[in-house]
Amino acid sequence: MSNLKRFTASVAALSVAMSIVSPVAGVNAAVSGNVDAANSLAKLNIIADQSTNAAAYRLGDNITRWEMAKVQANLAGITPSTTCKGSFKDVSATKPNTWVCGYVEALLDAKMLADNATFRPNDKVTKAEALKMVMSAKGMAVTVAAGDDAATIATKAA
């Protein structure tokens, strides 16, 4: 993938991720303004293609850690593991959404996730977490301190 396509994919992913975790007051504007970005990500196989039914993107919903992990892996070009080693207590091959285990363990192996006991797959992702995950996927090293918000992280990256 060319640098221009990678940059475009990163900006689109960040735009979609940030709009998904935006406050409710801005949801309608974010949804209507980001369908094109979501379609662009789908064309690059970063997210599932919902271009025939834009509402299926659910751009007004919050994004969970397991959903964002898949986006992060796809952005980074990481192939999910085919087995589940049980690296996280709350992610396994026998629970619902078992496919996520391959993604999070591949991200862990690539040192893009912290080696913690739990992954918390159903937790919502903050804007700062989404930004860090996208930047990590694109190889942009940024030191994030506890309490950093998305604007602080973006400033550190600049």
Sine and cosine of phi, psi and omega as CSV:
sin_phi,cos_phi,sin_psi,cos_psi,sin_omega,cos_omega
0.00,0.00,0.71,-0.70,-0.02,-1.00
-0.94,0.35,0.32,-0.95,0.02,-1.00
-0.87,0.50,-0.61,0.79,0.01,-1.00
-0.90,0.44,-0.69,0.72,0.03,-1.00
-0.90,0.43,-0.64,0.77,0.02,-1.00
-0.89,0.45,-0.70,0.71,0.01,-1.00
-0.89,0.46,-0.72,0.69,0.01,-1.00
-0.87,0.49,-0.68,0.73,0.02,-1.00
-0.89,0.45,-0.65,0.76,0.00,-1.00
-0.90,0.44,-0.71,0.70,0.00,-1.00
-0.90,0.44,-0.69,0.72,0.01,-1.00
-0.90,0.44,-0.68,0.73,0.01,-1.00
-0.89,0.46,-0.69,0.72,0.01,-1.00
-0.90,0.43,-0.66,0.75,0.01,-1.00
-0.87,0.50,-0.74,0.67,0.01,-1.00
-0.91,0.41,-0.72,0.69,-0.01,-1.00
-0.88,0.48,-0.69,0.72,-0.02,-1.00
-0.92,0.39,-0.60,0.80,0.00,-1.00
-0.94,0.33,-0.54,0.84,-0.02,-1.00
-0.93,0.38,-0.59,0.81,-0.03,-1.00
-0.99,-0.13,0.25,0.97,-0.01,-1.00
-0.97,0.26,0.34,-0.94,0.05,-1.00
-0.87,0.49,0.46,-0.89,-0.06,-1.00
-0.82,0.57,-0.59,0.81,-0.05,-1.00
-0.86,0.51,-0.50,0.86,-0.03,-1.00
-0.99,-0.16,0.15,0.99,-0.12,-0.99
-0.90,0.43,-0.75,0.67,-0.06,-1.00
-0.87,0.49,-0.69,0.72,0.03,-1.00
-0.90,0.43,-0.66,0.76,-0.01,-1.00
-0.91,0.41,-0.66,0.75,-0.02,-1.00
-0.90,0.43,-0.77,0.64,-0.06,-1.00
-0.92,0.38,-0.52,0.85,-0.04,-1.00
-1.00,0.08,-0.14,0.99,-0.12,-0.99
-0.88,-0.47,0.10,1.00,0.05,-1.00
-0.89,0.45,-0.65,0.76,0.03,-1.00
-0.89,0.46,-0.65,0.76,0.03,-1.00
-0.90,0.44,-0.68,0.74,0.02,-1.00
-0.90,0.44,-0.67,0.74,0.04,-1.00
-0.88,0.47,-0.62,0.79,0.04,-1.00
-0.89,0.46,-0.67,0.74,0.03,-1.00
-0.91,0.41,-0.61,0.79,0.02,-1.00
-0.90,0.44,-0.65,0.76,0.02,-1.00
-0.89,0.45,-0.46,0.89,0.02,-1.00
-1.00,-0.04,0.12,0.99,-0.01,-1.00
0.88,0.48,0.54,0.84,0.04,-1.00
-1.00,-0.02,-0.56,0.83,0.10,-0.99
-0.75,-0.66,0.24,-0.97,0.01,-1.00
-0.93,0.37,0.65,-0.76,-0.02,-1.00
-0.97,0.25,0.87,-0.50,0.06,-1.00
-0.83,-0.56,0.43,0.90,-0.12,-0.99
-0.89,0.47,-0.41,0.91,0.03,-1.00
-0.99,0.15,-0.21,0.98,0.03,-1.00
-0.51,-0.86,0.99,0.17,-0.10,-1.00
-0.81,0.59,-0.50,0.87,0.00,-1.00
-0.89,0.45,-0.42,0.91,-0.02,-1.00
-0.93,0.36,-0.29,0.96,0.10,-1.00
-0.91,0.41,-0.42,0.91,0.00,-1.00
0.80,0.61,0.76,0.65,-0.07,-1.00
-0.91,0.41,-0.26,0.97,0.06,-1.00
-1.00,0.06,-0.16,0.99,0.00,-1.00
-0.98,0.18,0.31,-0.95,0.15,-0.99
-0.98,0.20,0.40,-0.92,0.05,-1.00
-0.97,-0.26,0.62,-0.78,-0.01,-1.00
-1.00,-0.10,0.22,-0.98,0.00,-1.00
-0.88,0.47,-0.62,0.78,-0.02,-1.00
-0.94,0.35,-0.59,0.81,0.05,-1.00
-0.92,0.39,-0.68,0.74,-0.01,-1.00
-0.93,0.37,-0.53,0.85,0.05,-1.00
-0.89,0.46,-0.63,0.78,0.03,-1.00
-0.91,0.41,-0.68,0.73,0.04,-1.00
-0.87,0.50,-0.71,0.70,-0.01,-1.00
-0.87,0.50,-0.73,0.69,-0.01,-1.00
-0.89,0.45,-0.68,0.73,0.00,-1.00
-0.90,0.43,-0.66,0.75,0.05,-1.00
-0.88,0.48,-0.63,0.78,-0.04,-1.00
-0.99,0.15,-0.14,0.99,-0.03,-1.00
0.96,0.28,0.46,0.89,-0.02,-1.00
-1.00,-0.02,0.79,-0.61,0.05,-1.00
-0.99,0.12,0.75,-0.66,0.00,-1.00
-0.91,0.41,0.51,-0.86,0.07,-1.00
-0.90,0.43,0.47,-0.88,0.02,-1.00
-1.00,-0.10,-0.14,0.99,0.05,-1.00
-0.82,-0.57,0.31,-0.95,0.02,-1.00
-0.89,-0.46,0.91,-0.40,-0.03,-1.00
-0.99,0.11,-0.21,0.98,-0.04,-1.00
0.98,0.17,0.59,0.81,-0.03,-1.00
-0.90,0.43,-0.44,0.90,0.02,-1.00
-0.86,-0.51,0.69,-0.72,-0.02,-1.00
-0.87,0.49,-0.50,0.86,-0.11,-0.99
-0.97,-0.23,0.24,0.97,0.07,-1.00
-0.71,-0.70,0.85,-0.52,0.00,-1.00
-0.55,-0.83,0.09,-1.00,0.01,-1.00
-0.99,0.15,-0.04,1.00,-0.06,-1.00
-0.92,-0.40,-0.04,1.00,0.00,-1.00
-1.00,-0.10,0.27,-0.96,0.10,-0.99
-0.82,0.57,0.46,-0.89,-0.05,-1.00
0.86,0.50,0.69,0.72,-0.05,-1.00
-0.87,0.49,-0.42,0.91,0.00,-1.00
-0.86,0.50,-0.44,0.90,-0.06,-1.00
-0.91,0.42,-0.47,0.88,-0.02,-1.00
-0.84,0.55,-0.69,0.72,0.01,-1.00
-0.88,0.47,-0.60,0.80,0.00,-1.00
-0.95,0.32,-0.76,0.65,-0.08,-1.00
-0.93,0.36,-0.57,0.82,0.03,-1.00
-0.94,0.33,-0.57,0.82,0.08,-1.00
-0.92,0.39,-0.62,0.78,0.06,-1.00
-0.92,0.40,-0.62,0.78,0.05,-1.00
-0.89,0.45,-0.72,0.70,0.03,-1.00
-0.88,0.48,-0.53,0.85,0.00,-1.00
-1.00,0.08,0.08,1.00,0.01,-1.00
0.89,0.45,0.52,0.85,0.05,-1.00
-0.98,-0.18,-0.09,1.00,0.09,-1.00
-0.79,-0.61,0.50,-0.87,0.06,-1.00
-0.95,0.32,0.59,-0.81,0.01,-1.00
-1.00,0.10,0.98,0.18,0.00,-1.00
-0.96,-0.29,0.20,-0.98,0.02,-1.00
-0.94,0.35,-0.54,0.84,-0.03,-1.00
-0.81,-0.59,0.41,-0.91,0.04,-1.00
-0.97,-0.25,-0.45,0.89,-0.05,-1.00
0.86,0.51,0.86,0.51,-0.14,-0.99
-0.87,0.49,-0.47,0.88,-0.05,-1.00
-1.00,-0.04,-0.05,1.00,0.05,-1.00
-0.93,0.36,0.52,-0.86,0.08,-1.00
-0.97,0.26,0.51,-0.86,0.02,-1.00
-1.00,-0.10,0.74,-0.67,0.07,-1.00
-0.98,0.19,0.25,-0.97,0.06,-1.00
-0.85,0.52,-0.66,0.75,0.00,-1.00
-0.89,0.45,-0.67,0.74,0.02,-1.00
-0.91,0.42,-0.67,0.74,0.01,-1.00
-0.88,0.47,-0.70,0.72,0.01,-1.00
-0.88,0.48,-0.70,0.71,0.00,-1.00
-0.89,0.45,-0.65,0.76,-0.01,-1.00
-0.91,0.41,-0.66,0.75,0.02,-1.00
-0.92,0.40,-0.70,0.71,-0.01,-1.00
-0.90,0.43,-0.64,0.77,0.04,-1.00
-0.89,0.46,-0.68,0.73,0.00,-1.00
-0.89,0.46,-0.52,0.86,-0.02,-1.00
-1.00,-0.08,0.15,0.99,0.08,-1.00
0.97,0.24,0.38,0.92,0.01,-1.00
-0.99,-0.11,0.97,-0.24,-0.06,-1.00
-0.97,0.24,0.81,-0.59,0.04,-1.00
-0.63,-0.78,0.73,-0.69,0.08,-1.00
-1.00,0.04,0.85,-0.52,-0.04,-1.00
-0.95,-0.32,0.80,-0.61,0.03,-1.00
-0.99,-0.13,0.43,-0.90,0.06,-1.00
-0.82,0.58,0.74,-0.68,0.03,-1.00
1.00,0.00,-0.10,0.99,0.06,-1.00
-0.90,0.44,0.70,-0.72,0.09,-1.00
-0.99,-0.14,0.04,-1.00,-0.07,-1.00
-0.87,0.50,-0.65,0.76,-0.02,-1.00
-0.90,0.44,-0.65,0.76,0.02,-1.00
-0.90,0.43,-0.69,0.73,0.00,-1.00
-0.90,0.44,-0.70,0.72,0.01,-1.00
-0.88,0.47,-0.62,0.78,0.03,-1.00
-0.91,0.42,-0.66,0.75,0.02,-1.00
-0.89,0.45,-0.54,0.84,-0.04,-1.00
-0.97,0.23,-0.41,0.91,-0.08,-1.00
-0.94,0.33,0.00,0.00,0.00,0.00
